[in-house]
Every structure is written in structure tokens, then in C-alpha cells.
């Protein structure tokens, strides 16, 4: 008996499927489940924390620089706004003066030399009137020149102010974006630290103050050293410059304020402002900078040691200088 049409179609489909499977390889009935990711070992997690902490400090120092830049922009805007008022008054005053002189010159100039010769009673009268016309013309030229100069200054100041306002708005946007990113990174970093270190939340470390003897220093160096020692144990907090918490450049900034020296809140800019010295020349109170991109700074206290605000989750402490990659030493001028 001949097979029905539906039956023949089913058999043909089965044969075709078998042929395709032979050529391409039969696919499994169900997709293999994704392998469960292996958890990081403690050392892998610690390495990740160290790398993330360094990257975060770079972002924090950039944030500090941007914050300083914004403060500078705001100060410049204030100066320009204070200048614009007087400039505008000068423009108005010069315009008024030019108008008066122009009117007087027009009135005097209406009597041309020919009329003066006809109606003047003497040569002296003619010369006097010609001199008045000349003086008015000279004064007018001078006032017009002053008006043009002051008006140009006013217009330049307005243009600069507009540029600074736009720049300030952009800097403010960048600060908000950076702040959001930093907070997100901090939250993730804290989770990793909790996993790696438990309730302590940070890695154990050897107190490098052991074996250190306070050097005999006086003057500014003694003030810096005393201040730095007084901050030991205080919390690292990004963008902070005391009195209860610090980041690395904030600690340096606060220390040198005692000497009346204003440093920027940014390790890169601080490095640009110091006199470069060798390690052999370094004395207590000098600064030591780390990493190629200069994103960390500490206060040298002698005997190969420094006081610094290390990173998020850590406290201000004494560490050996060579515990981090040294970029250079500097002395604040």
C-alpha cells in the first residue's frame, strides 16, 4: 500500500534532517550551561584592590585639580565683573565728552577761514579763532582715541567673561561627573575590601614608625614635622584637606598653610611648584612624589620614611618611602 502524502512528507523531513546532521554535525538537544566562574583567590582580590586603589587616586587627584581650576575661574570671573562697571562708566563718560567737543567743533567750524577774514576786526582775532578750532580738533581726536581704547577694553573684558562663565559651567559638569564616578568606585572597592580583609576593611601593615627617631629640626621643618605627626591615625577622605580627614595632597596643603605657603590641592601641580632635589638632599618637611604620573605625595620625615594619607579605607600613617615607586623629591620654595 502506498504511504499517504503526510506520511511521505514526514519521512522526507526526517531524511533531510539526518543529512544535515551528518554534514554539519548534530546540535545538542539543549545548550550547555555556562560554566560557573571560579571565585578569585584572596591574592587575586588583593591585587585587584591595589590596582583599583591606584586608579582611584589618579581620578581623585584629577578631581582636585579640576576643583582648583574651577576656583581660579570663579575668582577671575569676580575680578572681571568688578572691572566691567568702571569700564562701562568710562565708555559713557568718553562718549559724552566726544559729543560735547563735536558740537563745539561743528559750531566753531561753521565760520570758515573766509568768513573770519571778512568779519574779524584784526589779524589777532583770526588767529585766535583758528587756534580754538585746532585745539578743539586735537582734543576731539584725543577723546575719540581714548573712547575707542576704553570701548575695546570693555568689549574684550565682556568676551573674556563670557568665555570664563562657559568654562566654569563645563568644569562644574565635569566635577559632578567625576564625583559620581568616584563614589561608585569607592562602593565597589569597599565591597572587595570587605571580602578580602573581613571586618577590618583594610590590609594589615607594619608600622614604619618603629625604629624611627625624631630628628632634631627647627623652624619651618619642625612645624611641618609636628603637624604631620599630629595627623597620624586620621582618616583618608578624597578631596579633604583637614582638619579631621585628608587625601594625600590635602595633607601636604594643610601642612604648608602653617608656614603661610599656599599650595594647590593636587600632587601634580605641587610637584611643578617645588624645587627638585635628590633623595640624599631630602630633609624632614620636604615632599616625596610617587608614580610616573605623580598621583601620590607624602611628607618626608627622615631615615627613609614619610607620613602620608595612603588611600581609601586607610589612615594617615608612617611608611617607608621605598614602599611605593618614587618619582622624585621636592622642597617647597
C-alpha positions in Angstrom: 0.0 0.0 0.0 1.3 3.4 -0.9 2.0 5.7 2.0 -0.2 8.7 2.4 1.1 12.2 1.5 1.5 13.4 5.1 3.5 10.3 5.9 5.8 10.7 2.9 6.4 14.4 3.9 7.3 13.4 7.5 9.8 10.7 6.2 11.3 13.2 3.8 11.8 15.7 6.5 13.4 13.1 8.7 15.8 12.1 6.0 16.7 15.8 5.3 17.3 16.4 9.0 19.6 13.3 9.2 21.5 14.5 6.1 22.1 18.0 7.6 23.2 16.5 10.9 25.8 14.4 9.1 27.2 17.3 7.2 27.1 20.0 9.8 27.2 17.9 13.0 24.1 17.4 15.1 23.4 20.2 17.6 22.8 19.1 21.2 19.2 19.0 22.3 19.9 21.7 24.9 22.6 24.3 25.1 25.4 23.5 27.6 25.1 25.7 30.7 27.7 28.5 31.2 30.5 27.3 33.4 30.3 28.8 36.9 33.0 31.5 37.2 35.7 30.5 39.6 35.9 32.8 42.6 39.1 35.0 42.9 41.7 33.8 45.3 42.5 36.2 48.1 45.7 37.3 46.5 44.0 38.0 43.2 41.4 40.1 45.0 44.2 41.9 46.9 45.9 42.6 43.6 42.7 43.9 42.2 42.2 46.2 45.2 45.7 47.6 44.9 45.2 48.3 41.2 41.8 49.9 41.7 43.1 52.0 44.6 45.9 53.4 42.4 43.4 54.1 39.6 41.0 55.8 42.0 43.7 58.0 43.4 44.5 59.2 39.9 40.9 60.2 39.5 40.8 61.9 42.9 43.8 64.0 42.1 42.3 65.0 38.7 39.2 65.9 40.6 41.2 68.1 43.0 42.9 69.8 40.0 39.6 70.4 38.4 38.2 71.8 41.7 41.2 74.2 41.9 40.7 75.2 38.3 37.1 76.0 38.9 38.0 78.1 42.0 40.5 80.0 39.8 37.9 80.5 37.1 35.4 81.8 39.7 38.0 84.2 41.0 38.8 85.5 37.5 35.1 86.0 36.8 34.8 88.1 40.0 37.7 90.3 39.0 36.3 90.9 35.6 32.9 91.7 36.8 34.4 94.2 39.2 36.3 95.8 36.3 33.3 95.9 33.9 31.4 98.5 35.9 34.1 101.2 35.9 35.0 100.4 32.3 31.4 100.9 31.2 31.3 104.2 33.1 34.5 105.3 31.3 33.0 104.5 27.9 29.9 106.5 28.7 32.0 109.5 30.0 34.2 109.5 26.9 31.2 109.3 24.6 29.6 112.3 26.4 32.9 114.3 26.1 33.3 113.5 22.5 29.7 114.6 21.9 30.3 118.0 23.6 33.5 118.5 21.7 32.0 117.5 18.4 29.2 120.0 18.9 31.6 122.8 19.8 33.8 121.9 16.8 30.8 122.0 14.5 29.7 125.4 15.8 33.2 126.9 15.5 33.9 125.2 12.3 30.8 126.8 10.7 32.8 130.0 10.4 35.3 129.2 7.7 38.5 131.0 7.3 37.0 133.2 4.5 34.2 134.5 6.8 36.7 135.1 9.6 38.8 137.2 7.3 35.7 139.2 6.3 34.3 139.8 9.7 37.3 139.8 12.1 38.4 143.2 13.2 42.1 142.2 13.4 44.6 139.6 12.4 44.8 138.6 16.1 41.1 137.7 16.1 41.6 135.4 13.1 44.5 133.6 14.6 42.6 133.2 17.9 39.6 131.6 16.3 41.8 129.3 14.1 43.7 128.2 17.2 40.4 127.4 19.0 39.3 125.3 16.1 42.7 123.5 16.0 42.6 122.9 19.8 39.0 121.5 19.6 40.1 119.2 16.7 43.1 117.9 18.6 41.1 117.4 21.8 38.4 115.6 19.8 40.9 113.3 18.2 42.4 112.5 21.6 39.0 111.9 23.2 37.9 109.7 20.3 41.1 107.7 20.6 40.5 107.2 24.3 36.9 106.2 23.7 38.0 103.6 21.2 40.6 102.2 23.6 38.3 102.0 26.6 35.4 100.6 24.5 37.8 97.9 23.2 38.9 97.1 26.7 35.2 96.8 27.7 34.4 94.6 24.8 37.4 92.3 25.4 36.5 92.0 29.1 32.9 91.1 28.2 34.2 88.4 25.8 36.6 87.0 28.3 33.9 87.0 31.0 31.6 85.1 28.6 34.4 82.5 27.9 35.1 82.1 31.6 31.5 81.6 32.5 31.2 78.9 29.9 34.4 77.3 31.1 33.2 77.4 34.7 29.9 75.7 33.7 31.8 72.9 31.9 34.2 72.5 34.8 31.2 72.2 37.2 29.7 69.5 34.9 33.0 67.6 34.9 33.2 67.8 38.7 29.7 66.4 39.1 30.5 63.5 36.7 33.8 62.8 38.5 32.2 62.9 41.9 29.6 60.3 40.8 32.3 58.1 39.3 34.5 58.3 42.4 31.6 57.4 44.7 30.7 54.4 42.5 34.3 53.2 42.5 34.5 53.7 46.3 31.5 51.5 46.8 32.9 48.7 44.7 36.3 49.0 46.3 34.8 48.7 49.7 32.9 45.5 48.8 36.2 44.0 47.6 38.0 45.1 50.8 35.3 43.6 53.0 35.6 40.3 51.1 39.4 40.3 51.2 40.1 41.7 54.7 36.9 41.0 56.7 35.6 43.4 59.4 38.9 45.4 59.4 38.2 46.6 55.9 41.8 47.2 55.1 45.1 45.3 54.7 47.3 44.9 57.8 50.6 46.7 57.6 53.7 47.1 59.6 54.0 50.4 61.4 57.1 52.0 59.9 57.4 54.4 62.8 59.0 51.6 64.8 62.8 52.2 64.9 62.4 55.8 63.8 63.9 58.6 65.9 62.6 62.1 65.6 65.3 64.2 64.0 66.4 67.4 65.6 65.0 70.1 63.4 63.9 73.7 63.9 62.0 76.4 62.2 59.6 75.6 59.4 60.7 72.0 59.2 59.9 71.4 62.9 56.4 72.9 62.3 55.7 70.7 59.3 57.0 67.6 61.2 55.0 68.3 64.3 51.8 68.9 62.2 52.3 65.7 60.2 52.8 63.6 63.3 49.7 65.1 64.9 47.6 63.9 61.9 48.6 60.2 62.3 45.6 57.9 62.6 43.2 60.4 60.9 41.0 59.0 58.0 41.8 59.2 54.4 39.0 61.0 52.6 39.2 62.0 49.0 39.3 65.8 48.3 39.7 66.5 52.0 42.2 68.9 53.4 41.5 68.6 57.2 41.2 69.0 59.9 39.7 65.6 60.6 40.5 63.8 57.3 42.8 64.2 54.3 43.8 62.9 50.9 47.4 62.8 50.0 47.8 66.3 48.5 45.3 67.7 51.0 47.6 66.7 53.9 50.5 68.5 52.2 48.4 71.6 51.5 47.3 71.8 55.1 50.8 71.3 56.5 52.3 74.2 54.4 49.5 76.5 55.3 51.1 76.7 58.7 54.1 78.4 57.0 51.8 80.8 55.1 52.5 78.9 51.8 49.6 78.3 49.6 49.9 75.1 47.6 47.4 73.7 45.2 45.3 70.7 46.2 46.9 68.5 43.5 50.0 66.4 43.7 51.0 67.1 40.0 50.7 70.9 40.4 52.5 70.7 43.8 55.4 68.9 42.0 55.6 71.7 39.5 56.0 74.3 42.3 58.8 72.7 44.3 62.5 72.8 43.8 63.6 69.4 42.7 66.2 67.8 45.0 67.8 64.4 45.3 66.9 61.8 47.9 70.3 62.4 49.5 69.4 66.1 49.9 65.9 65.4 51.3 65.3 66.7 54.8 62.3 66.4 57.2 59.4 68.5 55.8 60.4 68.0 52.2 58.0 66.3 49.8 58.3 63.0 48.1 56.3 62.2 44.9 55.3 58.8 43.6 54.4 57.1 40.3 55.2 58.3 36.8 52.0 60.3 36.7 52.7 61.9 40.1 49.3 60.9 41.6 50.6 60.5 45.1 52.6 62.6 47.5 53.9 62.3 51.1 55.8 64.4 53.7 59.4 63.2 54.2 60.3 62.8 57.9 63.8 61.4 57.6 65.5 58.0 57.8 63.8 56.8 54.6 60.3 57.4 56.0 57.3 59.6 55.2 53.9 60.5 56.6 51.1 60.3 54.0 47.4 59.7 53.6 47.7 56.4 51.6 44.3 55.6 50.0 40.6 55.0 50.6 40.0 53.0 53.8 43.4 53.7 55.2 44.6 56.1 57.9 47.3 58.7 57.8 50.4 56.8 58.8 54.2 56.4 58.6 55.5 54.3 55.7 58.9 53.6 54.2 59.5 55.8 51.2 60.5 52.8 49.0 57.2 51.1 49.7 55.9 52.9 46.6 57.6 53.8 43.3 59.3 57.1 43.9 59.3 59.7 41.2 61.2 62.4 42.9 61.8 64.7 45.9 61.0 68.4 46.2 61.4 71.3 48.5 58.7 73.9 48.8 60.1 77.4 47.9 
